[in-house]
Amino acid sequence: MNAIAAALTAGSNHTARYGKLVSLSKQSEWQIDRDLIRDRTFDFSRKFLPDALSRVDRLDFLAADEARLLSQIQGRTYAYVFGLVERFISAKMLDQGRAHAFDDQLALEALVRFSAEEIKHQELFRRMETMIGAQLPTGYRQTADPNDVARAVLAASTWSVLALTCHIELFVQAHYAQSIGPRDELCPLFKDVFKYHWKDESRHVVLDELEWRDEDARLSPPDRDRAVNDLIALVAAVNGILQAQAQADAEYFIRNVPRRFSADETTRIGTTVLSAYRWQYIISGVQHPHFHRLLTSMTTSSQLLRIQAALAPIIAADR
């Protein structure tokens, strides 16, 4: 990670920073089958997501096998949602690369490599869905189409899309380093998927920051104000996706447990799954200290207050 952090301070200009990231990308290239899967399968005798992310430990009425199943369902969705967001991230980074096409060739290469790595991640998550889907009961449902989501997100301002992307790739690092990596009880292949994902995203977030700061420097105050509105709208859209998927996942889980839950238990399952998804994909990112510093440095106090007010109901519901 020291090499990654050094990319932001390497040299006195962007070219040196982009060049460092290209070098790091080349050094850490990996392939899905050769380096990661290696003929392994997912171990369904273990949890996939740790309790810190799935929050299944809050459902104290679940038996151990039921808690494990809910963790696996959430792990399946965790991979699906990453594949969903990486559809628009890879497209956006190709757009960003075009801006450097006749200028900084190292920046162009860094962004093209970034996009290619995101496309590899999408392939990996599709493979995961096939492998996990072959073992879990039928009836699991993905509630949002990646292409529809990408088109909607990419219609927003570049500043807001880069802000959302930076937020996502910061929480990727936090989730793996703080919650997934240290847990020995999790499925080894599931852990390794997100280890390799984390390795790439730790470089990508540096590019996010460079591109976001550059875009911010180009904006007029009215343009930035509109971009803040776009960011608020994007977070609301993410929340809508999570609400729909949480409901589908809770219903799928309940259908596939061979006992009946009480009305109170059913409500708690739905509430807990939604709380977990909001924590994973919104709250853990917006509360990341570095994201807060970046956002504060690129917004006025009134704009920051608008963002915080929009987030307040989501955060309040998490308590």
C-alpha positions in Angstrom: 0.0 0.0 0.0 3.0 2.3 0.5 3.6 2.1 -3.3 0.0 3.1 -4.0 0.1 6.0 -1.6 3.4 7.2 -3.2 1.6 7.5 -6.5 -0.1 10.6 -5.3 3.2 12.3 -4.4 5.4 10.9 -7.1 7.1 13.8 -8.9 5.7 17.3 -9.2 3.1 16.7 -11.9 0.3 14.4 -13.0 2.4 12.6 -15.6 4.7 11.2 -12.9 1.7 10.1 -10.9 -0.1 8.4 -13.8 3.2 6.8 -14.8 3.6 5.3 -11.3 0.1 3.8 -11.5 0.8 2.3 -14.9 3.9 0.7 -13.5 2.1 -0.7 -10.5 -0.7 -2.0 -12.7 1.8 -3.9 -14.8 3.5 -5.4 -11.8 0.3 -6.7 -10.2 -1.6 -8.0 -13.3 -3.5 -11.2 -12.5 -5.8 -13.6 -14.4 -9.1 -15.0 -13.1 -8.4 -18.7 -13.6 -4.6 -18.9 -13.4 -4.2 -16.8 -10.2 -7.5 -16.6 -8.5 -10.0 -19.4 -9.0 -7.4 -22.2 -9.7 -10.0 -24.9 -10.1 -11.5 -24.1 -6.7 -15.2 -23.9 -5.8 -17.1 -22.0 -3.1 -17.3 -23.7 0.3 -21.0 -23.6 1.2 -20.2 -25.0 4.7 -18.8 -21.5 5.5 -20.2 -18.0 5.5 -19.3 -15.7 2.6 -19.7 -12.2 4.1 -18.5 -11.4 7.6 -21.1 -10.4 10.2 -19.6 -6.8 10.2 -21.0 -6.5 6.6 -23.9 -8.9 6.5 -25.2 -8.0 10.1 -26.7 -11.5 10.4 -25.5 -11.5 14.0 -28.2 -9.0 14.8 -30.8 -11.7 14.0 -30.3 -13.7 17.2 -33.3 -16.0 16.4 -31.5 -17.6 13.4 -29.9 -21.0 13.7 -26.3 -21.3 12.6 -27.2 -22.9 9.3 -29.8 -20.1 8.6 -27.3 -17.4 9.4 -24.8 -19.0 7.1 -27.4 -19.2 4.3 -28.3 -15.5 4.7 -24.6 -14.6 4.6 -24.2 -16.5 1.4 -27.2 -14.8 -0.2 -25.8 -11.5 0.8 -22.4 -12.5 -0.5 -24.0 -13.3 -3.9 -25.6 -9.9 -3.9 -22.4 -8.2 -2.8 -20.7 -9.5 -6.0 -23.7 -8.7 -8.2 -23.8 -5.1 -7.0 -20.1 -4.6 -7.6 -20.6 -5.9 -11.1 -23.5 -3.5 -11.5 -21.5 -0.4 -10.5 -18.4 -1.4 -12.4 -20.4 -1.3 -15.6 -20.7 2.5 -15.4 -17.2 2.9 -13.9 -15.4 1.2 -16.7 -17.4 3.2 -19.3 -16.7 6.5 -17.5 -13.0 5.8 -17.3 -12.8 5.2 -21.0 -14.5 8.6 -21.4 -11.9 10.1 -19.1 -9.1 8.5 -21.1 -10.3 10.1 -24.3 -9.7 13.5 -22.8 -6.0 12.6 -22.6 -5.8 10.9 -26.0 -3.8 13.8 -27.6 -2.1 15.0 -24.4 -0.7 12.9 -21.6 -0.2 9.4 -22.9 0.6 7.9 -19.5 -2.7 9.3 -18.2 -4.4 7.7 -21.2 -2.7 4.3 -20.5 -3.5 4.5 -16.8 -7.2 5.1 -17.5 -7.4 2.4 -20.2 -5.8 -0.1 -17.9 -8.2 1.0 -15.2 -11.2 0.3 -17.5 -9.8 -3.0 -18.6 -9.4 -4.1 -15.0 -13.0 -3.1 -14.2 -14.1 -5.2 -17.2 -12.2 -8.1 -15.8 -13.9 -7.6 -12.5 -17.3 -7.7 -14.3 -16.3 -11.1 -15.8 -15.2 -12.3 -12.4 -18.5 -11.4 -10.8 -20.5 -13.0 -13.6 -18.5 -16.2 -13.0 -19.3 -16.0 -9.3 -23.0 -15.7 -10.1 -22.9 -18.8 -12.2 -20.9 -20.8 -9.6 -22.9 -19.7 -6.6 -26.2 -19.9 -8.5 -25.5 -23.6 -9.3 -25.4 -24.4 -5.6 -28.1 -22.1 -4.0 -31.8 -22.7 -4.5 -33.5 -21.3 -7.6 -35.5 -18.1 -7.5 -32.8 -15.6 -6.7 -33.5 -12.3 -8.5 -31.3 -9.4 -9.5 -33.6 -6.3 -9.4 -31.6 -3.8 -11.5 -30.1 -4.2 -15.0 -26.4 -3.1 -15.2 -26.9 -1.4 -18.6 -29.9 0.6 -17.5 -28.1 1.7 -14.3 -25.0 2.7 -16.3 -27.0 4.8 -18.8 -28.7 6.6 -16.0 -25.5 7.3 -14.0 -23.5 8.4 -17.0 -26.2 11.0 -17.8 -25.2 12.8 -14.7 -22.3 15.3 -14.5 -18.7 14.0 -14.6 -18.0 15.6 -11.2 -20.8 13.6 -9.5 -19.9 10.3 -11.3 -16.3 10.6 -10.2 -17.3 11.5 -6.7 -19.6 8.4 -6.5 -16.8 6.2 -8.0 -14.2 7.5 -5.6 -16.6 6.8 -2.7 -17.2 3.2 -3.9 -13.5 2.4 -4.3 -12.6 3.8 -0.9 -15.1 1.5 0.8 -13.9 -1.5 -1.2 -10.6 -1.1 0.6 -12.1 -0.6 4.0 -14.4 -3.6 3.6 -11.6 -6.0 2.7 -8.9 -4.6 5.1 -11.2 -4.3 8.1 -13.9 -7.0 7.7 -13.2 -9.6 5.0 -9.4 -10.1 5.1 -9.1 -10.8 8.8 -11.9 -13.4 9.1 -10.5 -16.9 8.8 -14.0 -18.5 9.1 -15.1 -17.3 5.7 -15.1 -19.2 2.5 -11.4 -19.1 1.2 -12.4 -18.5 -2.4 -14.8 -15.8 -1.6 -12.1 -14.0 0.5 -9.6 -14.3 -2.3 -12.0 -12.8 -4.9 -12.2 -9.7 -2.8 -8.5 -9.7 -2.0 -7.7 -9.5 -5.7 -10.5 -7.0 -6.3 -9.1 -4.9 -3.4 -5.6 -5.0 -5.0 -6.8 -3.3 -8.2 -9.2 -0.9 -6.5 -6.4 0.4 -4.2 -4.8 1.8 -7.4 -8.0 2.9 -9.0 -9.0 5.2 -6.2 -5.8 7.2 -6.7 -6.9 7.7 -10.3 -10.4 8.6 -9.2 -9.0 11.3 -7.0 -6.7 12.8 -9.7 -9.5 12.9 -12.2 -12.1 14.2 -9.7 -9.8 17.0 -8.6 -9.0 18.0 -12.2 -12.7 18.1 -13.0 -13.4 20.1 -10.0 -10.8 22.7 -11.0 -12.6 23.1 -14.3 -16.1 23.8 -12.9 -17.6 27.2 -12.4 -19.5 27.7 -9.1 -22.9 27.2 -10.7 -21.7 24.1 -12.5 -20.4 22.7 -9.2 -23.7 23.4 -7.5 -25.5 21.5 -10.2 -23.0 18.7 -9.8 -23.7 18.5 -6.1 -27.4 18.1 -6.9 -26.5 15.3 -9.3 -24.5 13.5 -6.6 -27.4 13.7 -4.2 -29.6 12.2 -6.9 -27.2 9.4 -7.6 -27.0 8.4 -4.0 -30.8 8.4 -3.8 -30.8 6.1 -6.9 -28.3 3.7 -5.3 -30.6 3.7 -2.2 -33.5 2.8 -4.4 -31.6 -0.1 -5.9 -30.6 -1.4 -2.5 -34.2 -1.2 -1.2 -35.4 -3.3 -4.1 -32.6 -5.9 -3.8 -32.9 -6.1 0.0 -36.6 -6.9 -0.3 -36.0 -9.5 -3.0 -33.2 -11.1 -1.0 -35.1 -11.2 2.3 -38.1 -12.9 0.6 -35.8 -15.4 -1.2 -34.1 -16.3 2.1 -37.5 -16.7 3.9 -38.8 -18.9 1.1 -35.8 -21.2 1.4 -35.7 -21.8 5.1 -37.8 -24.9 6.1 -39.6 -23.2 9.0 -42.0 -20.3 9.4 -40.9 -17.0 10.9 -43.2 -14.8 13.0 -44.3 -11.5 11.6 -41.8 -9.7 13.9 -39.0 -12.0 12.7 -39.9 -11.5 9.1 -39.8 -7.7 9.6 -36.5 -7.9 11.3 -35.0 -9.9 8.5 -36.0 -7.4 5.9 -34.9 -4.4 8.0 -31.5 -6.0 8.7 -30.8 -6.9 5.1 -31.6 -3.4 4.0 -29.5 -1.9 6.9 -26.6 -4.1 5.8 -26.8 -3.1 2.1 -27.0 0.6 3.0 -24.0 0.2 5.3 -22.1 -1.6 2.6 -22.8 0.6 -0.4 -23.6 4.1 1.0 -22.7 4.7 4.7 -19.3 3.1 4.9 -18.2 5.1 1.9 -19.6 8.5 2.9 -18.2 8.1 6.4 -14.8 7.1 5.1 -12.4 9.8 6.5 -10.6 10.4 3.2 -13.8 10.7 1.2 -15.0 13.2 3.8 -11.8 15.2 3.4 -12.1 15.2 -0.4 -15.7 16.1 -0.4 -15.2 18.9 2.1 -12.3 20.3 0.0 -14.4 20.4 -3.2 -17.7 21.8 -1.8 -18.8 24.9 0.0 -20.2 24.6 3.5 -23.8 25.1 2.2 -23.3 22.4 -0.5 -21.8 20.0 2.1 -24.8 20.6 4.3 -27.1 19.8 1.5 -25.4 16.5 1.0 -25.4 15.7 4.7 -29.1 16.5 4.9 -29.9 14.1 2.0 -27.9 11.4 3.7 -29.3 12.0 7.2 -32.4 9.8 6.9 -30.4 6.9 5.6 -27.8 7.2 8.4 -30.5 7.7 11.0 -32.3 4.5 9.9 -29.0 2.6 10.4 -28.9 3.2 14.1 
